[in-house]
Amino acid sequence: MSNQSINNLGSLCLMTGNANPDLAKKIAAHIGVELFDTFVGRFNNGETQVMISDSIRGKDIFIVQPTSQPVNDNLMDLLIMADACKRASAHSITAVVPYYAYARQDRKTRGREPISAKLVANLMVAAGMNRVITVDLHAGQIQGFFDIPVDHLKAAPVLADYFRAQNFGDDLVVVSPDLGGVTRARELADYLKAPIAIIEKRRPRPGEAEVMSIIGDVNGKVALMVDDIVDTAGSLCEGAKALKKLGAKEVIAACTHAVLSKNAVEKIDASDIEQLVITDTIALPPEKHSPKITVLSMAASIGDVILNIQEHRSVSLLFK
């Protein structure tokens, strides 16, 4: 490693909020630094309290904090941590937000609705962030909501490495759970050199999905449904049922962000899905563990991006 690289890493400061400290520890181990001693807690009235133990003047700060449940608490913790760093004369502040909340509110679909994804971007910039690292945004155009650089990682390479090792061969077909996810399914299918199929569905109400038809051949195949977010798991479970009816011999699913709200895990356990593969962009609490759920880590991918940013090397090369 060059002296310039050593000097750059010497100014790197990795912090974590309370949303996913385990992921932050894995990132720190990958890039070879210690997590900076930072306290993020609550005052008696419920307001966020942040205390940074030592001087960070002139440091390049990376704050690991997905805005997962409880969403608003974790978002405010991130904003207040950034403000504390800015007021402590940090050289730069990068928000490492593996899961970006409010991403599904990226446009107006009816009158008098907010565009919350844009509001969150504005808040992050106002708090003092100079850059954002995130994973599998629900809509790629959210990058344009920011007036600062956004490094948008994909989980597809990590997922593809896992499924290649399963040796499904020609039996595998990658399935998009809706028309809007075709690009995501095609990307994973290209990595795996597999065909794709598409589930056509409609949503009579938010959080509910009704399968209309399936485009493509799944008969006798291992059907791999891929999505960015698994929330209530209703779409995945209904899709799995439809795929089995059309002759799929096995149904598995892969999702980057495991929100798993309400009774989602119970739905998955009772469904035709034989395995759900997720990443650790969102921490999986013990009560949501299941024999059907496999967790892959994004720590190495995120850590490589942090190193390239800090050493002033190309980041886009990591995405190819």
N, C-alpha and C positions, 0 to 999 in steps of 0.2 A: 504494500500500500504506500502511495506517495506521501511526502510530507504534507502536501496540500490536502489530501484526503484525511490524514490524521487531524490536521487543524480544523477541517470542516466538521468532522465527527466530534471533536472536542467541544464545539459550540452547540451540538445537538442536545436537546432536552426533551425527553419523552415523559408525558404526564398521562394520567388516566382519571376519569370520573368514576362514578359508581355503577355505570350501566353494564360494563363488560371488562372488569379488571383482569380476568383470566386471559382474554385475547390480548390485552395490553402486555401482560407478562410474556406471552409467547412471542409477540413482536419484539419486545426488548431483548429476549434471548437470541432471536434470529439476527438482529443487527448488532448485538454485542454491547449493549449499554444497560445501565441500571435505570429502573423507573425513578423519576424524581419524586422526592418526598413532598406530597401535596395532600392536604386534608380538604375533603368536600363533605360537608354535613349540613345540619339544619339548626337554625336558632330555635328557641322555644316557641316562637310564633309561626314556625314552618318555613320561614324564608331560607334561601340557600346561603350557607356560610362557606367561604373558601379561604384557606390559609396556605401560603406557599412558604416553605421552611427557610430557603436560602435565596441569595441574590440570583436573579435571572437576567440582569442587565446585559444587553448585547447578545443574548442567547437566541437560538432558533428553536421555537417551541412547537412540539407536535402533541396535540391533545386527542387521545383516543376516547371517543364517547359516541357510540351509536345512540340515536334518539328513539330507542325502543321503549316498551312499557316499563314504568309509567312515563308516557311520552312527554308530557309537559314538564315534569320534574327533571327528566334527563336533558331536555332541551334547555331549560333555564340554567341548569348546572353548567352546561357547555358554554352558554353565553356569558355567564358570570365568571367562569374560569378564564375565558378569553379577555374579558374586561380587566381582570386582575393582572393578567400577563402584560396587557398593553400599558397599564398604569405603572407597572414595574419596569418599564423600559426594555421589554424584550425586543430583539432585532426583527423577528418575524414570528407569526402565529399561523400554524397550519392545523385545521380541524380535520381529524381522521374520523369520519362519520360513516362506518361501514354500512349502517342502515339509516337511510334518510327518511324521516317521518314526514307525513303529509304529502308524500310524492304522488299519491293517487288523486289528490286535489290539484291537478296541474292545468285545468281549464274550466271554463264555465259550460255546463251542460244544460242548465236551465236558468231562468232569471233569478237575480238577487243571491247568487252563490259567490263565495270567496274563491280566490285562487291561492290557497294556503301555501302551496309549495313555493310560490314566489315570495310571499310574506316571510317565510322562514329564511329564504336566501337573503332577503333584505336585512333581517335581524342579525344574521351571522356576519355579514359585511359591516353593519353598524357596530357590532361588538368588538371589531378590530381584527378579524381574521383576514389573512393575506392570501390564503389558498385553502382548497378543500380536496380531500381524498375520500372517495366514496366507492361503493360496490353496487353494481347492477341497479341503477336507478329505474324506477318503474317506467319512466318515459325519458329517453335520452335527451330530449330538448330541454329538460330542467337545467342542464348545464348552462344554457343561455340565460337563465334567470339570474345568474351571478355576474357581477362586474369584476370578478377575480378569477384566476385560473382554477379549473376543476379537473382533477385526474380521476377518470371514470374507469375503474377496474371491472373486469368481467370474471364471474366465477366459472365460466364454461371450461377453461383449461384444467382447473382443479377437479371439476366433476368428470371431465372426459378421462383424465388419468385414472380415476377410480373405476369407471365403468369399463375401460379397456382391459383392466386387470380381471374383470369378471368373465372375459372370453365368451361373450354371447354369439360371436361370429355373425353369420348371415341371418340369424333369427331376430336381430334387434331392429325395431322401428321406433324412431323418436316422434313423440306425439305432442303437438301444441294443444293445450286445453281450451283455446279459443282462437278466433281469427287474428286478434291483436298480438298474439304471442308467436306468430309464424317465424318472424326474423330470429327470435331467441332460439326456437326449436331448430331452425335451419343451421344456426351457428354451431350448436352442439352436435347436430347430425353430421356436419362437415368434419368436425374433429374425429367423430367415431366412424366416418364413412358409412353411414346408415341412411336409409330412406326416411321420409317423414309422413305423418298423417296429421289431420287437423280435425278437432272436435268443433262442430258448429253448435253454438248454444245461444240462448238469450237469457237476460236477467229480468225477470218480472219485478223484482225488488232488490235493493242493495243487499249484498250478502247472500243472495239466492241465485242459483243457476239451474237452467233446464236444458238438457242436451236435446238437440234437434236432429242431428245426423253426424256421421263421421266420414270425412273425405280421405280416402287412402285404404290400403289393404293391411289389416291387422290380424287376419285369420292365421292361427298357428304361430304367431309371433310373440316375442317378448316386447311388450309395449312400455316404453319409457316416457312418461309424461314429464314435461319440464316447464317450470314457471319461476317467476322471480320471487313471489311471496306466497306462502301458505298461511292464511289467516284463520278462517273458520273451518277450512278444509272441505267445505261443501262442494266446490267445483271439482276438486280432485277425486273425492269419493264417488260423485255422480259420474264423472268421466270414467273411472275405473269400472263401475258397474256396466256402463255402455260398452266399453272395450271387451269385457268378458263375454257379454251377450253376443258380440260379433266374432267371437272365436279366439281372442288373445289367450295364449296359454299361460301367460304370466303378466302381471301389471306391477311396475315399480314407478316411483316418482322421485323427482329431484327438484328442490326449491332452494334458492339462495338464502332467503330470509324467512326464518321460522317464527312468525308472530304467534301462531297457535293459540288464538284467543278462545275463551269459553271452553266448550267441551270438544275442541278439535282433536286432541289426542285420543279421546274415547271413540270418536268417529273413525279415525284412521285405524285404530285397533280392531274395530268391528267391520272394516271395509274389505274390498277385494284387493287393496294395495298390499303387496307382500313386503315391500321395503320402501321407506321414505328416506332419501339422502338429503341432508341439509348442510349448511355451513355455519360457522360460529360467528357470523356477523351480529347475531343476537344471542345473548347468553341463554342456554337452555337450563331452566331451574330443575331441581330433582323431581318435582311433582309432574313434570312434563316428559320425563324419560319414558321410553318404551322400547321393548325388544325389536320393534319394527323400524325404529329411528336410528340412523347412522349419521354421525356428525363429522364433517371434514373441516379442516382449519384453513382460513385465509391469511394466517399470520405471516407466512413466508412471502406471499404475493404482496401484501401491504408493506412488509418490511423492506422488500426490494425497491418498492416505489419510494419509500422514505429515504433510503440510502442514495438512490439516484438523484432525488431532489437535492439532498444535502451536499452531494458531491458534484452538482451541476452537470449531471449527465442526462442524456435523453431518457424520458419516461415512456414516450410512445413506443419505443422498441420493445418494452416489456409487454405491451398489449398485443403483439403480433404472434 
